[in-house]
């Protein structure tokens, strides 16, 4: 039952308050007779004056009882009189923080679900009501101060092992303040063509930095950092909040989370029940006495307690470790996302309302995205990403070499840096066809014609806005990997450029075309002009790396590159846990 309905009859389902208006084709929120009606945003209409409110409400009720061709609109149910209450979403705002005893530390399912589904629910008034369900935490400068619809963004999705809610006594650590038990860094590309969900193992050894936390009385407190400890300790211990986990991610991987979301155990149960279950698959029959999970081999549909057992079990799959459980959770989230984006869910107001209620009541976010408009904007942006281009993968790790009995892991330095660099530079882990604007014929023609052999390309490299050291890194790549041996590092450019450019003399056009092919340059990036003389007195082209430079060896026209060997999947794939 929603927060506004606590004084009403217990049998009133929020989903029953939505009816189809046959005149507009829109679903409208049907409230108690004492409350004014409010429609899902549609065509604008003049608002009735206060003196006309009761008349307008009567007409609206009459309209709902009118049949449209091919449709039957159920009559409004008779309800016992209820005390006068505000319309959902128009009540006074809750305090930004819940009491310490009620403050939820939450699990991944609900937050991922909420971001995907909010846009489908629609209706400003109802979204305002949902905002009242959400708890917020002020993380200070650990995250962004606002959400930008025009930029790539990173959401840290956190789930804890804290036991909250009736029926959850069998899960998590008894008496725990809540650690970062399940954590996913969700990166959404600037052009919304792809997203990457990077799971962070709870037993990964990291350095936790000093963390400034906001107290309930408005004061701040610095929680001292720790070196060489498990990642899951970045939340809960010593009063560490989600901002501390965000700072730890930045410290460990060099990736700045912009926002965070957390959701509790109950979210998994209520979300899966709201959509009538989530489809899962196991290669072998499962009978795990510890999680009480029992499934036959093949496909099954799980919801409620069984769904929670599926994502929590560590003893039913693989080597019974956390890394194998992460793979199962990724498969489950992919299935949940497919279910929520299915026509069966999106066309059912009953399911959408129940899903929205379940998710928001289990949700805690940073203050910057706690407003209804911001949550809606974020949901709409994420909804643009095709499920086939949402990649699930895990931080590359190896067993901790400092341990005789293997219990923790460390970053695999042979693979990890490239993974982190791809996320920082907004590069997809799936092949994405990039939509290029058509260049004018004269500009595009710069790429057409004969091309020199790489060994004949003579170029100097300047850094004009790329990350420090980029010119030397690109020089190394060109000389050792691309065969451009007549190249040199010329240091920093005098001015910064947004886009990488290649300047060349007319008689160097064949060299320029060859280098453009290697670098993935567009015709617009090629600047016919003059050459310069190098230290040997020979004419040389000038390559200036701009802010769009994505890394040594990464083509400028690429939204995806060859990735290191990783265990990964996409949200559209159906897989069986083993």
C-alpha positions as CSV (number, residue, x, y, z in Angstrom):
1,X,0.0,0.0,0.0
2,X,1.4,3.5,-0.9
3,X,2.4,6.0,1.7
4,X,-0.7,8.1,1.2
5,X,-3.0,5.1,1.7
6,X,-2.2,4.2,5.2
7,X,-5.4,5.8,6.5
8,X,-7.6,4.1,3.8
9,X,-9.1,0.7,3.6
10,X,-6.4,-2.0,3.5
11,X,-7.9,-3.6,0.4
12,X,-7.3,-0.6,-1.9
13,X,-4.6,-1.5,-4.5
14,X,-2.8,1.4,-6.0
15,X,-3.1,-0.3,-9.4
16,X,-6.9,-0.1,-9.1
17,X,-6.7,3.7,-9.0
18,X,-5.7,3.8,-12.7
19,X,-8.5,3.7,-15.3
20,X,-8.6,4.3,-19.1
21,X,-10.3,7.5,-20.2
22,X,-12.0,6.6,-23.4
23,X,-12.1,10.2,-24.6
24,X,-8.3,10.7,-24.4
25,X,-7.0,7.2,-24.6
26,X,-4.9,8.0,-21.5
27,X,-4.8,6.2,-18.2
28,X,-5.9,8.5,-15.3
29,X,-5.5,8.3,-11.6
30,X,-8.8,7.6,-9.9
31,X,-8.8,8.8,-6.4
32,X,-11.3,8.8,-3.5
33,X,-14.4,11.1,-4.0
34,X,-12.9,13.6,-1.6
35,X,-9.7,14.1,-3.7
36,X,-9.5,16.0,-7.0
37,X,-8.7,13.9,-10.1
38,X,-5.4,14.2,-11.9
39,X,-4.7,12.8,-15.3
40,X,-1.5,11.4,-16.8
41,X,0.1,14.3,-18.8
42,X,-1.5,14.4,-22.2
43,X,-3.0,17.2,-24.3
44,X,-3.1,20.4,-22.3
45,X,-6.5,21.5,-21.1
46,X,-7.7,24.5,-19.2
47,X,-7.8,23.8,-15.4
48,X,-11.2,24.2,-13.7
49,X,-11.5,27.1,-11.3
50,X,-11.8,26.3,-7.6
51,X,-15.5,26.9,-7.6
52,X,-15.9,24.4,-10.4
53,X,-13.9,21.6,-8.8
54,X,-16.7,19.5,-7.6
55,X,-18.6,19.8,-11.0
56,X,-15.5,18.9,-12.9
57,X,-14.9,15.9,-10.7
58,X,-18.4,14.7,-11.3
59,X,-18.1,15.0,-15.0
60,X,-14.7,13.2,-15.0
61,X,-16.4,10.3,-13.0
62,X,-19.2,10.2,-15.5
63,X,-16.8,10.1,-18.4
64,X,-15.1,7.1,-16.9
65,X,-18.3,5.2,-16.9
66,X,-18.9,5.9,-20.6
67,X,-18.1,3.1,-23.0
68,X,-15.9,3.6,-26.0
69,X,-16.1,1.4,-29.1
70,X,-14.3,-1.9,-28.4
71,X,-13.7,-1.0,-24.8
72,X,-15.4,-1.5,-21.5
73,X,-14.5,0.8,-18.7
74,X,-15.3,-0.6,-15.3
75,X,-17.5,1.5,-13.1
76,X,-15.9,3.2,-10.1
77,X,-15.9,1.0,-7.1
78,X,-18.0,2.1,-4.1
79,X,-15.8,2.8,-1.1
80,X,-16.5,3.7,2.4
81,X,-15.9,7.4,3.1
82,X,-12.3,8.1,3.9
83,X,-10.7,11.1,5.7
84,X,-9.7,14.0,3.5
85,X,-6.2,13.3,2.2
86,X,-3.8,15.1,-0.2
87,X,-3.4,13.9,-3.7
88,X,-0.4,11.5,-4.0
89,X,2.6,13.6,-4.7
90,X,1.1,16.9,-3.4
91,X,1.6,16.3,0.2
92,X,4.3,18.0,2.2
93,X,7.8,16.7,1.4
94,X,9.4,14.1,3.7
95,X,12.6,15.0,5.4
96,X,15.6,14.2,3.2
97,X,16.7,11.4,5.6
98,X,14.9,8.7,7.3
99,X,15.5,7.9,11.0
100,X,18.7,5.9,11.6
101,X,16.7,2.8,12.6
102,X,14.7,2.8,9.4
103,X,17.3,3.9,6.9
104,X,17.5,1.2,4.3
105,X,20.8,-0.1,2.9
106,X,19.7,-1.7,-0.3
107,X,20.2,-4.4,-2.9
108,X,20.9,-4.1,-6.6
109,X,17.6,-5.5,-8.1
110,X,15.3,-2.6,-7.1
111,X,17.6,0.2,-8.2
112,X,18.2,-1.3,-11.6
113,X,14.5,-2.0,-12.0
114,X,13.5,1.5,-11.0
115,X,15.7,3.3,-13.5
116,X,14.3,1.1,-16.3
117,X,10.6,1.3,-15.4
118,X,9.9,4.9,-14.2
119,X,9.5,6.3,-17.7
120,X,6.8,3.7,-18.5
121,X,4.6,4.6,-15.5
122,X,4.0,8.2,-16.6
123,X,2.1,10.9,-14.9
124,X,3.7,13.8,-13.0
125,X,1.4,13.4,-10.0
126,X,2.1,9.8,-9.6
127,X,5.8,10.3,-10.1
128,X,5.7,12.9,-7.4
129,X,4.1,10.3,-5.1
130,X,6.9,7.9,-5.9
131,X,9.4,10.5,-5.0
132,X,8.0,10.5,-1.5
133,X,8.9,6.8,-1.3
134,X,12.5,7.4,-2.0
135,X,15.2,8.0,0.7
136,X,18.2,10.2,-0.1
137,X,21.8,10.5,1.2
138,X,24.0,13.6,0.9
139,X,27.4,12.3,-0.4
140,X,28.9,15.7,-0.8
141,X,31.6,15.9,-3.5
142,X,31.9,12.1,-3.8
143,X,29.4,12.4,-6.7
144,X,28.0,15.0,-9.1
145,X,25.9,17.9,-7.9
146,X,23.3,17.4,-10.7
147,X,22.4,15.0,-13.5
148,X,23.2,15.9,-17.1
149,X,21.1,14.5,-20.0
150,X,23.8,15.3,-22.5
151,X,26.8,13.5,-21.0
152,X,27.9,9.9,-20.3
153,X,27.1,9.0,-16.6
154,X,28.1,6.4,-14.1
155,X,25.7,5.0,-11.5
156,X,27.1,2.9,-8.6
157,X,24.4,0.3,-7.8
158,X,24.9,-1.1,-4.3
159,X,23.4,-3.9,-2.5
160,X,24.1,-4.8,1.1
161,X,24.0,-7.8,3.3
162,X,22.0,-6.1,6.0
163,X,18.8,-8.0,7.0
164,X,15.8,-5.8,6.7
165,X,12.1,-6.7,6.5
166,X,10.1,-9.7,7.7
167,X,11.1,-13.0,6.3
168,X,14.8,-12.0,5.6
169,X,16.3,-13.6,8.7
170,X,17.9,-16.3,6.6
171,X,19.8,-13.9,4.4
172,X,22.9,-11.7,5.1
173,X,25.1,-11.4,8.1
174,X,23.3,-11.3,11.5
175,X,23.8,-8.0,13.2
176,X,25.6,-6.5,10.3
177,X,25.4,-2.7,9.7
178,X,25.4,-3.5,6.0
179,X,28.4,-4.0,3.8
180,X,28.7,-3.6,0.0
181,X,27.8,-7.2,-0.7
182,X,26.8,-6.7,-4.3
183,X,28.1,-3.8,-6.3
184,X,27.7,-2.9,-10.0
185,X,29.2,0.2,-11.7
186,X,26.7,1.0,-14.5
187,X,28.2,3.2,-17.3
188,X,25.9,4.7,-19.8
189,X,27.4,6.0,-23.0
190,X,27.1,9.6,-24.0
191,X,25.3,8.8,-27.2
192,X,23.1,6.2,-25.4
193,X,24.1,3.5,-27.9
194,X,25.5,1.2,-25.2
195,X,26.0,0.6,-21.5
196,X,28.4,-1.4,-19.4
197,X,27.5,-3.0,-16.0
198,X,30.8,-3.8,-14.3
199,X,30.4,-6.0,-11.2
200,X,32.9,-5.4,-8.4
201,X,33.7,-8.5,-6.3
202,X,33.1,-7.9,-2.6
203,X,36.4,-9.7,-1.7
204,X,38.5,-7.5,-3.9
205,X,41.4,-6.0,-2.0
206,X,41.4,-2.2,-2.3
207,X,42.5,0.9,-0.4
208,X,39.6,2.8,1.1
209,X,40.3,6.5,1.3
210,X,39.4,8.9,4.1
211,X,35.7,9.7,3.7
212,X,33.7,12.8,4.7
213,X,30.2,11.8,5.8
214,X,27.1,13.9,6.7
215,X,25.6,13.3,10.1
216,X,21.9,13.6,11.0
217,X,22.5,16.9,12.8
218,X,24.0,18.5,9.7
219,X,27.6,18.2,10.9
220,X,30.3,16.3,9.0
221,X,32.6,13.5,10.2
222,X,35.7,12.1,8.6
223,X,35.9,8.3,8.6
224,X,39.6,7.3,8.4
225,X,40.6,5.2,5.4
226,X,42.2,1.7,5.4
227,X,44.7,0.1,3.1
228,X,44.6,-3.4,1.7
229,X,41.1,-4.4,2.9
230,X,38.0,-6.0,1.2
231,X,36.0,-3.8,-1.0
232,X,32.7,-4.6,0.9
233,X,34.1,-2.8,3.9
234,X,33.8,0.5,2.1
235,X,30.2,0.7,3.3
236,X,28.8,0.4,6.8
237,X,32.0,0.1,9.0
238,X,32.8,3.1,11.1
239,X,29.8,5.0,9.8
240,X,30.8,4.8,6.1
241,X,28.0,5.7,3.8
242,X,27.5,5.2,0.0
243,X,29.7,8.2,-0.6
244,X,32.6,6.3,0.9
245,X,32.0,3.4,-1.6
246,X,31.9,5.9,-4.5
247,X,35.3,7.3,-3.3
248,X,36.7,3.8,-3.1
249,X,35.7,3.1,-6.7
250,X,37.4,6.3,-7.8
251,X,40.5,5.4,-5.9
252,X,40.7,1.8,-7.1
253,X,39.8,2.1,-10.8
254,X,40.1,5.8,-11.7
255,X,36.4,6.0,-12.6
256,X,34.3,8.7,-11.1
257,X,30.8,7.5,-10.1
258,X,28.3,10.3,-10.6
259,X,25.4,8.9,-8.6
260,X,24.5,5.9,-6.5
261,X,21.4,3.7,-5.9
262,X,20.8,1.0,-3.3
263,X,17.9,-1.4,-2.7
264,X,17.1,-4.1,-0.1
265,X,16.3,-7.8,-0.1
266,X,12.6,-7.1,-0.2
267,X,13.0,-5.4,-3.5
268,X,14.0,-8.6,-5.2
269,X,10.9,-10.4,-3.8
270,X,8.4,-7.6,-4.5
271,X,9.8,-6.6,-8.0
272,X,9.7,-10.2,-9.3
273,X,6.2,-10.7,-7.9
274,X,5.0,-7.5,-9.5
275,X,6.0,-8.7,-13.0
276,X,4.6,-12.3,-12.3
277,X,8.1,-13.8,-12.1
278,X,11.4,-13.7,-13.9
279,X,12.6,-16.5,-16.2
280,X,15.8,-18.2,-15.2
281,X,17.7,-21.3,-16.5
282,X,20.0,-23.8,-14.8
283,X,22.0,-26.5,-16.5
284,X,21.5,-29.0,-13.7
285,X,18.8,-29.5,-11.1
286,X,19.4,-27.4,-7.9
287,X,18.6,-28.4,-4.3
288,X,20.5,-26.1,-2.0
289,X,19.6,-26.6,1.7
290,X,21.4,-23.4,2.7
291,X,19.4,-21.0,0.5
292,X,16.4,-23.4,0.2
293,X,16.6,-23.1,-3.6
294,X,15.0,-26.0,-5.5
295,X,14.9,-25.9,-9.3
296,X,14.6,-28.5,-12.0
297,X,17.1,-28.5,-14.8
298,X,16.2,-26.2,-17.7
299,X,14.0,-23.1,-17.6
300,X,11.9,-22.0,-14.6
301,X,10.1,-18.8,-13.5
302,X,11.0,-17.5,-10.1
303,X,9.5,-14.8,-7.9
304,X,9.4,-13.7,-4.3
305,X,11.4,-15.9,-1.9
306,X,12.5,-18.2,-4.6
307,X,13.9,-15.3,-6.7
308,X,15.8,-14.0,-3.7
309,X,17.3,-17.5,-3.0
310,X,18.4,-17.7,-6.7
311,X,20.5,-14.5,-6.5
312,X,21.8,-15.1,-3.0
313,X,22.9,-18.7,-3.3
314,X,26.7,-19.4,-3.5
315,X,26.6,-23.2,-3.2
316,X,24.5,-24.2,-6.2
317,X,26.7,-23.0,-9.0
318,X,30.4,-23.2,-10.1
319,X,33.0,-23.3,-7.4
320,X,30.5,-22.0,-4.8
321,X,32.3,-18.7,-4.6
322,X,31.4,-15.0,-5.0
323,X,32.6,-14.8,-8.6
324,X,30.3,-17.5,-9.7
325,X,27.4,-15.9,-7.9
326,X,28.1,-12.7,-9.7
327,X,27.6,-14.4,-13.0
328,X,24.3,-15.8,-11.9
329,X,23.2,-12.3,-10.7
330,X,24.1,-10.8,-14.0
331,X,22.0,-13.4,-15.8
332,X,19.1,-12.7,-13.5
333,X,19.3,-8.9,-14.0
334,X,19.4,-9.4,-17.8
335,X,16.3,-11.5,-17.5
336,X,14.6,-8.9,-15.2
337,X,15.4,-6.1,-17.6
338,X,13.9,-8.1,-20.6
339,X,10.8,-8.8,-18.5
340,X,10.3,-5.2,-17.6
341,X,10.8,-4.0,-21.1
342,X,8.4,-6.6,-22.6
343,X,5.1,-5.5,-24.0
344,X,3.3,-7.6,-21.4
345,X,4.7,-5.4,-18.7
346,X,4.7,-2.0,-20.4
347,X,1.1,-2.3,-21.5
348,X,-0.2,-3.3,-18.0
349,X,-0.9,-0.4,-15.7
350,X,-1.4,-2.8,-12.8
351,X,2.1,-4.3,-13.2
352,X,3.7,-0.9,-13.8
353,X,2.2,0.6,-10.7
354,X,3.0,-2.3,-8.5
355,X,6.6,-2.4,-9.9
356,X,7.0,1.3,-9.3
357,X,5.7,1.1,-5.7
358,X,8.0,-1.9,-4.9
359,X,11.1,-0.3,-6.4
360,X,10.8,3.2,-4.9
361,X,9.9,2.0,-1.4
362,X,13.2,0.0,-1.4
363,X,15.3,2.8,-3.0
364,X,18.0,5.1,-1.5
365,X,19.8,7.5,-3.9
366,X,22.1,10.5,-3.6
367,X,20.5,13.8,-3.0
368,X,21.4,15.1,-6.5
369,X,18.9,12.6,-8.2
370,X,16.3,12.4,-5.5
371,X,13.9,14.8,-7.3
372,X,11.1,13.4,-9.4
373,X,12.1,15.2,-12.5
374,X,15.7,14.0,-12.3
375,X,14.7,10.4,-11.7
376,X,12.4,10.6,-14.7
377,X,15.1,12.1,-16.9
378,X,17.6,9.4,-15.9
379,X,15.0,6.7,-16.6
380,X,14.3,8.1,-20.1
381,X,18.0,8.3,-20.9
382,X,18.7,4.7,-19.9
383,X,15.6,3.5,-21.7
384,X,17.3,4.6,-25.0
385,X,20.0,2.0,-24.7
386,X,19.2,-1.3,-26.6
387,X,19.4,-4.4,-24.4
388,X,21.7,-6.0,-26.9
389,X,24.3,-3.4,-26.2
390,X,24.1,-3.6,-22.4
391,X,27.2,-5.6,-21.4
392,X,27.5,-7.4,-18.1
393,X,31.1,-8.1,-17.0
394,X,33.3,-8.2,-13.9
395,X,36.4,-6.5,-12.8
396,X,39.3,-8.8,-14.0
397,X,40.9,-10.4,-10.9
398,X,43.3,-13.1,-9.9
399,X,43.7,-14.8,-6.5
400,X,45.5,-12.7,-3.9
401,X,49.2,-13.9,-4.2
402,X,49.8,-12.8,-0.6
403,X,47.5,-15.5,0.8
404,X,48.3,-19.2,1.2
405,X,44.6,-20.0,1.7
406,X,42.9,-18.2,-1.1
407,X,40.1,-16.0,0.3
408,X,40.4,-12.7,-1.5
409,X,41.3,-11.4,-5.0
410,X,43.3,-8.5,-6.5
411,X,43.0,-6.7,-9.9
412,X,44.5,-8.5,-12.8
413,X,47.0,-5.9,-14.0
414,X,47.2,-7.6,-17.4
415,X,43.5,-6.9,-18.2
416,X,42.1,-4.5,-15.6
417,X,43.7,-1.2,-16.8
418,X,42.3,-1.6,-20.3
419,X,38.8,-2.3,-19.0
420,X,38.9,0.7,-16.7
421,X,40.3,2.9,-19.5
422,X,37.5,1.8,-21.9
423,X,34.9,2.9,-19.4
424,X,36.6,6.2,-18.7
425,X,36.8,6.9,-22.4
426,X,33.2,5.9,-23.1
427,X,34.1,2.9,-25.3
428,X,31.6,0.1,-25.7
429,X,32.3,-3.6,-24.9
430,X,29.9,-4.6,-27.8
431,X,30.2,-3.7,-31.4
432,X,28.1,-0.6,-32.1
433,X,27.6,0.9,-35.5
434,X,28.3,4.5,-35.2
435,X,26.0,6.9,-37.0
436,X,28.1,9.5,-38.8
437,X,26.8,12.7,-40.2
438,X,27.3,12.8,-43.9
439,X,30.2,15.0,-44.8
440,X,30.2,17.3,-47.7
441,X,31.6,15.7,-50.9
442,X,34.7,17.9,-51.0
443,X,35.6,17.0,-47.3
444,X,34.9,13.3,-47.7
445,X,37.0,13.3,-50.9
446,X,40.1,13.9,-48.8
447,X,40.0,10.3,-47.7
448,X,39.8,9.0,-51.3
449,X,42.9,8.2,-53.4
450,X,46.3,6.4,-53.1
451,X,47.8,5.7,-49.7
452,X,51.4,5.5,-48.8
453,X,52.9,2.5,-47.0
454,X,53.0,3.1,-43.3
455,X,56.8,3.1,-43.3
456,X,56.7,6.1,-45.6
457,X,54.5,8.2,-43.3
458,X,56.4,11.0,-41.7
459,X,54.5,12.7,-38.8
460,X,55.1,14.6,-35.5
461,X,52.6,14.2,-32.7
462,X,51.4,17.1,-30.4
463,X,49.2,16.8,-27.4
464,X,46.4,19.4,-27.8
465,X,44.0,18.4,-25.1
466,X,44.3,14.6,-24.6
467,X,45.3,13.1,-21.3
468,X,48.9,13.7,-20.1
469,X,51.3,11.3,-21.8
470,X,49.0,10.6,-24.7
471,X,51.4,11.8,-27.4
472,X,54.1,9.4,-26.2
473,X,51.7,6.5,-25.9
474,X,50.3,7.0,-29.4
475,X,53.9,7.4,-30.7
476,X,54.8,4.0,-29.2
477,X,51.7,2.4,-30.8
478,X,52.4,3.9,-34.2
479,X,56.0,2.7,-34.2
480,X,55.6,-0.7,-32.7
481,X,52.1,-1.8,-33.9
482,X,51.3,0.2,-37.0
483,X,54.7,0.4,-38.7
484,X,54.8,4.2,-38.7
485,X,58.5,4.4,-37.8
486,X,59.2,7.9,-39.1
487,X,57.2,9.5,-36.3
488,X,58.2,11.7,-33.3
489,X,56.8,13.2,-30.1
490,X,56.8,17.0,-30.4
491,X,55.4,17.7,-26.9
492,X,52.4,19.9,-26.2
493,X,50.5,22.1,-28.6
494,X,50.1,25.8,-28.0
495,X,46.3,25.6,-27.8
496,X,43.8,22.9,-26.8
497,X,41.5,21.3,-29.4
498,X,38.2,19.6,-29.0
499,X,38.9,17.4,-32.0
500,X,42.0,15.6,-33.2
501,X,43.4,17.0,-36.5
502,X,46.1,16.1,-39.1
503,X,47.7,19.0,-41.0
504,X,49.6,18.2,-44.2
505,X,50.9,19.7,-47.4
506,X,49.3,18.9,-50.8
507,X,52.2,16.6,-51.8
508,X,51.7,14.6,-48.5
509,X,48.1,13.7,-49.3
510,X,48.9,10.0,-49.8
511,X,50.6,9.9,-46.4
512,X,47.7,11.7,-44.8
513,X,45.2,9.2,-46.2
514,X,47.2,6.3,-45.0
515,X,47.5,7.7,-41.5
516,X,43.8,8.7,-41.4
517,X,42.9,5.1,-42.1
518,X,45.2,3.9,-39.2
519,X,43.7,6.5,-36.8
520,X,40.1,6.4,-37.9
521,X,40.1,10.1,-38.8
522,X,37.2,11.7,-40.7
523,X,37.7,13.9,-43.7
524,X,36.9,16.9,-41.5
525,X,39.8,16.0,-39.3
526,X,42.2,16.3,-42.2
527,X,43.5,19.8,-42.7
528,X,45.2,20.6,-46.0
529,X,47.8,23.2,-45.3
530,X,51.6,23.3,-44.8
531,X,54.1,20.8,-43.6
532,X,56.8,21.6,-41.0
533,X,60.5,20.6,-41.1
534,X,61.7,18.0,-38.6
535,X,65.1,17.8,-36.9
536,X,66.5,16.0,-40.0
537,X,65.3,18.9,-42.3
538,X,62.5,16.7,-43.9
539,X,58.9,17.8,-44.4
540,X,56.6,16.3,-41.8
541,X,52.8,16.2,-41.1
542,X,51.4,17.4,-37.8
543,X,49.0,15.2,-35.8
544,X,47.4,17.1,-32.9
545,X,45.6,14.9,-30.4
546,X,42.4,16.6,-29.2
547,X,40.1,16.0,-26.2
548,X,38.3,13.4,-28.3
549,X,41.4,11.1,-28.3
550,X,40.3,7.8,-26.7
551,X,43.7,6.1,-26.1
552,X,46.6,4.7,-28.0
553,X,45.5,2.3,-30.7
554,X,41.8,3.3,-30.4
555,X,40.4,4.6,-33.7
556,X,38.8,8.0,-33.5
557,X,35.7,6.7,-35.3
558,X,35.3,3.7,-33.0
559,X,32.6,3.3,-30.3
560,X,34.0,-0.1,-29.5
561,X,37.4,-1.8,-29.7
562,X,38.8,-5.2,-29.3
563,X,38.6,-6.0,-25.6
564,X,40.8,-8.2,-23.5
565,X,39.5,-11.8,-22.9
566,X,36.7,-11.4,-20.4
567,X,33.7,-13.3,-19.2
568,X,30.8,-11.1,-20.4
569,X,27.3,-11.2,-21.6
570,X,24.6,-8.8,-22.9
571,X,21.1,-8.1,-21.5
572,X,19.4,-9.7,-24.5
573,X,21.1,-13.1,-24.1
574,X,19.4,-16.0,-22.4
575,X,21.9,-18.1,-20.5
576,X,21.8,-21.1,-18.2
577,X,23.6,-21.0,-14.8
578,X,26.0,-23.9,-14.2
